Amino acid sequence: MSLPGYLRAEGPQRVFAALHGARAVGGCVRDELAGLPVHDLDMAAPFPPEVIAERLAAAGFRVFETGLKHGTVTAVLGGSPIEVTSLRRDVATDGRHAEVEWTTNWNEDAARRDFTINAMSMGGDGVLHDPFGGQADLAARRVRFVGEADQRLREDYLRALRFFRFQARYGGPVPDAEAVRAIRAAVPGLARLSAERVWSEIKRLMAAPDPREALNLMAEIGVLPAVLPEAGAAARLDFALARGVADVILRIALLLPVGTDLTALASRLRLSGEEAARLRALHAIAEAPAPSERDPDALRRFTARARIRSEAAGPSEILLVAAAANPGADYTGLLDAMPPGLGPAFPLQGRDALALGLPRGPRIGQLLAAVRDWWLAGGARADHAACLERLRQLALRETS
């Protein structure tokens, strides 16, 4: 086949010239064959990593030793990074990590990959190298382990989670039976995975166009209870996906029933502070309006309260979580009637009170809270001048 456009660019062409026998590998080859955009370019070469780094630097790349222990360097040309990895074979594995040594044998390198669709490579001549039938599996929408599925999983149990991510993106309606059998047997091994790896794979699965069938399969064979026992039914995503929701954290918030102990989940899976705060904000549905609500002031009050509580979640996002929590209710009209954006911000701050001459202290907070309640009661429509006048009036009443 002819050389794809992404390999005709200056960066990969220089890699081919500097590293005789280099090939593009893995996801870029797979996605090009699948007719999908190629986002990340990974290449491999039959040289030790020190030789790769030296030759790429001589070819004009900025070279970063991002994963030298595992044989990987990142070569940057004109702001575009290319990861280049030495061919490897596994010496020892323990279900989480692998000890590797360098090789010049492409089939040995391909044999240590997880799925056939990820084991393909392409050289600078445009020839596709496909030792395990990945192209046929891709056409058949079949996600199949390279070699024996049980062995691949014993080498790295994370591959069980990766299977569902790839099944969601590339698989067909009937998953590979041998893969499913092996993963079911490997569920106890998932306990050996680090929290960071599990959370990363959950997010990557939830970024798939439609993860619901994969989630259902995970629940059926015991994987989902092992890694995310808090998860509800995948059908909780139905309404949001029908409205085109793609945000990963919002999708996860929808999957988790309201009332989930988000603090415990965040601690167990090592969520970032931003991710944990967003989940908590998305689950704040207590003040959400009823599905039949259409009063503009009531809707504006809700959006303002949501913003006061946290800017980590928009009002419409909170309503989607409410819809997932109440599957019998129709939130379509309410969401369509919602004002756009985060909602109005309360116009006053502490410095406004100080500018009026009020003494510092807790009373300022109490007075601002009273003005805020008045502002909300009026549909959150009063502007800065009106709120400032209200604050002045309340302060005068205290002194009169």
Secondary structure, 3 states (H helix, E strand, C coil): CCCCHHHCCHHHHHHHHHCCCCEEECHHHHHHHCCCCCCCCEEEECCCHHHHHHHHHHCCCEEEEEEHHHCEEEEEECCEEEEEEECEEEEEECECCEEEEECCCHHHHHHCCCEHHHCCEEECCCCEECCCCHHHHHHCCCCCECCCHHHHHHHECHHHHHHHHHHHHHCCCCCCHHHHHHHHHHHHHHHHCCHHHHHHHHHHHHCCCCCHHHHHHHHHHCHHHHHCCCCCCHHHHHHHHHCCCCCHHHHHHHHCCCCCCHHHHHHHHCCCHHHHHHHHHHCCCCCCCCCCCCCHHHHHHHHHHHHHHCCCCCHHHHHHHHHHHCCCCCCHHHHHHCCCCCCCCCCCCHHHHHHCCCCCCHHHHHHHHHHHHHHHHCCCCCCHHHHHHHHHHHHHHHHC
